[in-house]
Amino acid sequence: MPFKVAIVGRPNVGKSSLFNRIVGERIAITDDQPGVTRDRIYAKAQWLTKNFSVIDTGGIDIGDAPFLQQIRAQAQIAMDEADVIIFVVDGKSGLTDSDYYIAKILYETDRPVLLAVNKIDDVNQMANIYEFYALGFNDPIAVSAHHSIGVGDLLDQVLSHMTEAEIVYPENVIKLCIVGRPNVGKSSLTNAILGEERVIVSDISGTTRDAIDTRFRKDRQDYVVIDTAGIKKRGKIYEDTDKYSVLRALSALERSDVALLMIDGETGVIEQDKHVGGYIVDQYKAVVIVVNKWDLVEKDERTMAKTEKRLRDEFKFIDYAEIVFISAKEKQRIHTIFPAILRAYENYSKQMPTRILNELLVDSVAMNPPSIFNQGKAQFHYATQIGIKPPTFVFFVNNPDYVHFSYERYLHNQFRSAIDFTGTPLKFILRKKV
């Protein structure tokens, strides 16, 4: 599992500022791609070549006594899921009852706790950290998230606790991750694929709480299927177990090759299905859209085609995904999933010769030359593939700033038209030719 760092603390101590500083960007709530807009609860980060995930948690306060149980649940999420916990306090306002309350909860964890005293903006405020020794943790670390002071020292401490916890499978094993909103049939699909009842199945939304890895072999191909709890929109997560499940699901997605995005065929697409699809896009994972409960849909000879068209309209941001229709509970049409998985994985791992890429680039530019943008005109020199999973291409150009996003999208479409990349995202990198 990827190494995870949780940031906890009461409201207004600068948790979000520290979160943004660590991940190296301001995490926006919205995105200009349809279906990708959603709240964020975690992000990837890197420090000194080491990669890890940062978990964002809500502010914990004791101002409203009826919500003490939910307050504790928030801290419990961090205690259960994270490898290291950063406890953020406010160096300007000083210690509060809420700080003591959070510290008392964190005493119960066996995870390392790093105490970050935020808003220490200059050396004259360093003395403010001493009162926080009363919380009983190791030496407080003075930071200013706003000015990026002390953040490097804090991250050095994080890395000192890092261990390699990733589960490693052989290269020929295809790792599947079943994701979707709660109660769409993910556990039923896992059982149908494995041919036995290995995962609890229930009509109660949110039964599955953890990610479960199960290896199996089909038609001489080795797989690992990762069943996950349903992903809920952050604003609608009221239970600690639901939020815990989201983090598990995202971690499972991160270590997968192919994501099976499950949709409820009976109720149709809702906004949260698009949020889940957006997580897959963020992670650059191959994807197959699996429409479940197809046995419950009243249909004629045109129903499947109409449903596929509606799905294409709803999921324009993953229009490269293949769509299959199944009934996991009745074990109907399960066989249609595996050809789609294999195609997606094969294309996800596809390596193209440089000669073919450059012929395609020359033809594409000749058919539709770039327009003037940012007071200049892009001149593409050559392209090469530098990676797989997903296929990643570098385009050398006189100035990347001259390439309008619509022209990059045009090149995406040209590559997909000429080469079969069904099921996989493509990553394009524009680099200045020197």
C-alpha positions in Angstrom: 0.0 0.0 0.0 1.3 3.5 -0.7 2.8 5.4 2.2 0.2 7.8 3.6 0.4 10.9 5.8 -2.6 12.4 7.5 -3.0 16.0 8.6 -5.2 16.6 11.6 -6.0 19.5 13.8 -8.7 21.9 14.9 -10.2 24.4 12.4 -8.3 27.4 11.1 -4.8 26.2 12.1 -3.7 26.1 8.5 -4.2 22.4 7.7 -5.3 23.2 4.1 -2.4 25.6 3.5 0.0 23.0 4.7 -1.7 20.3 2.6 -1.3 22.5 -0.5 2.3 23.3 0.3 3.2 19.7 0.7 1.6 18.5 -2.5 3.1 21.5 -4.3 0.0 23.1 -5.7 -3.3 24.6 -4.8 -5.8 21.8 -5.0 -8.9 23.2 -6.8 -12.4 22.1 -6.1 -13.4 22.3 -9.7 -11.9 21.2 -13.0 -12.8 22.3 -16.6 -13.4 18.7 -17.7 -17.0 17.5 -17.3 -17.4 14.9 -14.6 -14.1 15.5 -13.0 -15.3 18.2 -10.6 -15.4 16.9 -7.0 -14.0 17.4 -3.6 -10.5 16.1 -2.8 -9.6 14.1 0.3 -6.1 13.2 -0.7 -3.3 14.0 -3.1 0.1 12.6 -4.1 3.3 14.3 -3.0 7.0 13.9 -3.4 10.0 14.9 -1.2 13.6 14.0 -2.0 12.5 11.5 -4.7 10.2 9.7 -2.3 6.5 9.5 -3.2 3.6 9.4 -0.7 0.0 10.3 -0.3 -1.3 13.1 1.9 -4.7 12.7 3.5 -6.8 15.8 4.2 -9.2 15.7 7.2 -11.8 18.0 8.5 -11.2 20.4 11.4 -11.7 18.8 14.8 -13.3 21.0 17.5 -15.1 20.4 20.7 -17.2 23.6 20.6 -20.4 21.5 19.9 -20.7 18.7 22.5 -23.3 16.6 20.6 -20.7 16.0 17.8 -17.9 14.6 20.0 -18.5 11.2 18.5 -18.0 12.5 15.0 -14.9 14.4 16.1 -13.3 11.3 17.4 -14.3 9.4 14.2 -12.3 12.0 12.2 -9.2 11.4 14.2 -9.8 7.6 14.2 -9.7 7.7 10.3 -6.2 9.2 10.4 -5.1 6.8 13.1 -6.3 3.7 11.2 -5.3 4.7 7.7 -2.2 6.8 7.9 1.4 5.7 8.4 2.4 9.1 9.9 0.1 11.7 11.4 0.9 15.4 11.3 -0.9 17.2 14.2 -1.1 20.9 13.3 -1.5 23.6 15.9 -1.7 27.4 15.7 1.5 29.1 17.0 -0.2 32.5 17.1 -3.4 31.7 19.0 -1.7 29.2 21.3 -3.0 26.1 23.0 -6.7 25.5 23.2 -9.0 22.8 24.8 -9.5 21.4 21.3 -5.7 20.8 20.9 -5.7 18.9 24.2 -8.7 16.9 23.1 -7.1 15.9 19.8 -3.8 15.1 21.6 -5.7 12.8 24.0 -7.2 10.9 21.0 -3.8 10.6 19.3 -2.2 9.1 22.4 -4.1 6.0 21.6 -2.5 5.5 18.2 0.7 3.5 17.5 1.4 5.7 14.5 4.2 8.3 14.7 2.8 11.8 15.5 4.6 14.9 14.3 3.6 18.1 16.0 3.7 21.0 13.6 3.3 24.5 15.1 2.1 26.6 12.2 2.1 30.3 11.6 5.6 30.8 12.9 6.3 33.4 10.2 9.6 34.8 11.5 12.4 34.0 14.0 10.9 36.4 16.6 7.9 34.0 17.0 10.0 30.9 17.6 9.4 31.2 21.4 5.7 30.5 20.7 6.4 26.8 20.1 7.5 26.0 23.7 4.0 26.0 25.3 3.1 23.1 22.9 5.5 20.8 24.7 2.6 20.5 27.2 0.8 18.2 24.6 3.3 15.5 25.3 4.7 14.8 21.9 8.3 14.9 20.6 9.9 18.2 19.9 7.4 20.6 18.1 8.4 21.6 14.6 8.0 25.3 13.8 6.5 25.8 10.3 4.9 28.5 8.3 2.7 27.0 5.6 2.1 30.4 4.1 5.8 31.2 3.7 7.0 27.6 3.3 9.3 28.0 6.4 10.2 24.7 8.1 8.1 22.5 5.8 11.3 20.8 4.5 12.3 20.0 8.1 8.8 18.6 8.7 9.0 16.4 5.5 12.4 15.2 6.5 10.8 13.9 9.7 8.0 12.2 7.7 10.5 10.4 5.5 12.4 9.1 8.5 9.4 7.0 9.3 8.9 5.8 5.7 9.0 2.1 5.0 8.4 0.2 1.8 5.0 -1.3 2.3 3.9 -1.7 -1.3 2.6 -5.2 -2.3 4.6 -6.3 -5.4 3.2 -8.8 -7.9 5.0 -10.4 -10.8 5.1 -8.3 -14.0 2.7 -10.6 -15.9 -0.1 -10.2 -13.3 -3.0 -7.9 -14.3 -4.2 -5.9 -11.3 -7.9 -5.1 -11.4 -9.6 -2.6 -9.2 -13.4 -2.7 -8.9 -14.6 0.8 -8.0 -18.0 2.6 -7.9 -20.5 4.2 -5.6 -21.9 2.1 -2.9 -24.3 -0.8 -3.6 -23.7 -1.1 -7.3 -22.6 -4.7 -7.0 -18.9 -4.6 -6.6 -18.7 -7.5 -4.1 -21.1 -9.5 -6.2 -18.9 -9.1 -9.3 -15.9 -10.2 -7.3 -17.7 -13.3 -6.2 -18.9 -13.9 -9.8 -15.4 -13.6 -11.2 -13.9 -15.9 -8.6 -16.7 -18.3 -8.7 -17.1 -18.5 -4.9 -18.4 -16.4 -2.1 -15.2 -14.8 -0.8 -16.6 -11.3 -0.2 -19.6 -10.4 2.0 -22.6 -9.4 -0.2 -25.4 -7.3 1.2 -28.1 -4.9 0.1 -27.1 -2.5 2.8 -25.0 0.3 1.2 -21.4 0.3 2.4 -21.0 -3.3 3.7 -17.5 -3.7 2.3 -15.0 -1.6 4.4 -11.6 -2.7 3.2 -9.8 -3.4 0.0 -9.4 -7.1 -0.5 -6.8 -8.6 -2.9 -7.5 -12.0 -4.4 -5.2 -13.7 -7.0 -6.8 -16.0 -9.6 -6.0 -17.4 -13.1 -8.2 -17.5 -16.1 -7.4 -18.7 -19.6 -3.7 -18.9 -18.7 -3.6 -15.3 -17.6 -2.8 -14.3 -13.9 -4.9 -11.6 -12.3 -5.4 -9.9 -8.9 -8.8 -8.5 -8.3 -9.1 -5.8 -5.7 -12.6 -5.3 -4.3 -13.2 -2.0 -2.6 -15.8 -0.2 -0.6 -18.1 2.3 -2.5 -16.8 5.8 -3.0 -19.1 8.5 -1.6 -18.9 12.2 -2.2 -17.0 13.9 0.6 -19.8 16.2 1.5 -22.0 13.2 2.1 -19.6 11.1 4.2 -21.0 11.1 7.7 -19.5 7.9 9.1 -15.8 7.3 9.9 -16.1 3.9 8.2 -17.4 5.5 5.0 -14.4 7.9 4.8 -12.1 5.1 5.7 -13.5 3.1 2.8 -12.9 5.9 0.4 -9.2 6.1 1.3 -8.9 2.3 0.9 -10.6 2.5 -2.5 -8.3 5.3 -3.7 -5.2 3.4 -2.5 -6.4 0.3 -4.3 -7.0 2.3 -7.4 -3.4 3.7 -7.2 -1.9 0.2 -7.3 -4.1 -1.2 -10.1 -3.6 -1.5 -13.8 -7.2 -1.7 -15.0 -10.2 -0.1 -13.2 -13.6 -1.6 -13.5 -16.0 1.3 -13.1 -19.3 -0.2 -12.0 -22.6 1.5 -12.9 -26.1 0.5 -11.7 -28.0 -0.3 -14.9 -31.3 -0.1 -13.1 -31.0 3.4 -11.6 -28.7 4.8 -14.3 -25.8 7.3 -14.0 -25.8 9.8 -11.2 -23.3 12.5 -10.5 -21.2 10.4 -8.1 -20.5 7.9 -10.9 -18.8 10.7 -12.7 -16.8 11.6 -9.6 -15.5 8.1 -9.4 -14.6 8.2 -13.1 -12.7 11.4 -12.3 -10.6 9.6 -9.8 -9.7 7.0 -12.5 -8.7 9.8 -14.8 -6.5 11.4 -12.1 -4.7 8.2 -11.6 -4.2 7.5 -15.4 -5.6 4.0 -15.1 -7.0 1.8 -17.9 -10.7 1.5 -17.5 -13.7 -0.7 -18.5 -17.2 0.6 -17.7 -19.3 -2.3 -16.3 -23.1 -1.8 -16.3 -24.4 -4.1 -13.7 -28.0 -5.3 -12.8 -28.8 -5.6 -16.5 -31.2 -8.4 -15.7 -33.4 -5.9 -13.9 -33.7 -3.5 -16.9 -36.8 -3.7 -19.2 -35.3 -3.9 -22.7 -35.9 -4.5 -26.3 -33.4 -5.0 -29.2 -32.4 -1.3 -29.0 -32.1 -0.8 -25.3 -28.4 -1.7 -25.1 -27.5 0.7 -27.9 -29.5 3.5 -26.4 -27.9 2.9 -23.0 -24.4 2.9 -24.4 -25.1 6.2 -26.2 -26.3 7.8 -22.9 -23.2 6.5 -21.2 -21.0 8.0 -23.9 -22.7 11.3 -23.4 -22.3 11.2 -19.6 -18.7 9.9 -19.7 -17.2 12.0 -22.4 -14.0 12.4 -20.4 -13.4 8.6 -20.6 -14.8 8.1 -24.1 -12.0 5.6 -24.8 -13.5 3.1 -22.2 -15.2 -0.1 -23.5 -18.7 -0.7 -22.1 -20.0 -4.2 -21.0 -23.4 -5.2 -19.7 -23.7 -7.8 -17.0 -25.6 -9.2 -14.0 -23.2 -10.0 -11.3 -25.8 -11.5 -9.0 -27.2 -13.8 -11.7 -23.7 -14.4 -13.1 -24.9 -13.3 -16.6 -22.5 -12.1 -19.3 -19.5 -12.2 -16.9 -17.5 -13.6 -19.8 -17.7 -10.3 -21.7 -15.6 -8.5 -19.1 -12.3 -10.4 -19.7 -11.8 -9.6 -23.4 -12.4 -5.9 -22.5 -9.9 -6.1 -19.6 -7.3 -7.8 -21.8 -7.7 -5.1 -24.6 -7.5 -2.3 -22.1 -4.4 -3.8 -20.5 -2.7 -4.6 -23.8 -3.2 -1.0 -24.9 -2.2 0.4 -21.5 1.1 -1.5 -22.0 1.5 -0.7 -25.7 4.9 0.5 -27.0 4.9 2.2 -30.4 7.9 2.6 -32.7 9.2 6.1 -33.0 9.0 6.0 -36.8 5.3 5.4 -36.8 4.7 8.1 -34.2 6.6 10.7 -36.3 4.8 9.7 -39.5 1.6 10.2 -37.7 2.7 13.5 -36.2 3.8 14.8 -39.6 0.5 13.8 -41.3 -1.5 15.4 -38.4 0.3 18.7 -38.6 0.1 18.7 -42.4 -3.7 18.2 -42.3 -4.3 20.8 -39.6 -1.3 23.2 -39.0 -1.2 24.9 -35.6 -2.6 28.4 -35.4 -0.8 31.4 -33.8 -1.2 31.3 -30.0 0.5 33.4 -27.4 2.1 35.5 -30.1 3.8 32.5 -31.7 3.2 29.5 -33.9 4.1 26.0 -32.7 6.6 24.0 -34.8 6.6 20.3 -33.9 10.0 18.6 -34.5 9.5 15.0 -33.5 7.7 12.7 -31.0 8.8 9.7 -29.0 7.3 7.3 -26.5 9.0 7.4 -23.1 6.7 5.1 -21.0 3.8 2.7 -20.7 1.0 2.2 -18.2 -0.2 4.6 -19.5 1.4 5.2 -22.9 3.4 8.4 -22.5 4.6 10.5 -25.4 7.0 13.5 -25.5 6.5 16.1 -28.3 9.5 18.3 -29.0 8.3 21.7 -30.1 9.9 25.2 -30.5 7.9 26.6 -27.6 5.3 24.6 -25.6 3.5 27.9 -24.7 2.5 28.2 -28.4 0.4 25.0 -28.3 -3.2 25.7 -27.5 -5.0 23.0 -25.4 -7.4 22.4 -28.3 -4.5 21.5 -30.6 -3.2 19.0 -28.0 -6.6 17.5 -27.9 -6.6 17.3 -31.7 -3.3 15.3 -31.5 -4.9 13.0 -28.9 -7.8 12.4 -31.3 -5.4 11.8 -34.3 -3.4 9.3 -32.3 -6.5 7.4 -31.2 -7.9 7.4 -34.7 -4.7 5.8 -36.1 -3.7 3.5 -33.3 -6.0 1.3 -31.1 -5.8 2.7 -27.6 -9.2 1.4 -26.5 -9.4 1.4 -22.7 -6.3 3.4 -21.9 -5.6 7.1 -21.2 -2.7 8.7 -23.0 -0.3 11.1 -21.4 1.2 13.8 -23.7 4.2 15.9 -22.6 5.3 19.0 -24.5 9.0 19.8 -24.3 11.0 22.6 -25.8 13.6 21.5 -28.3 17.0 22.9 -27.5 
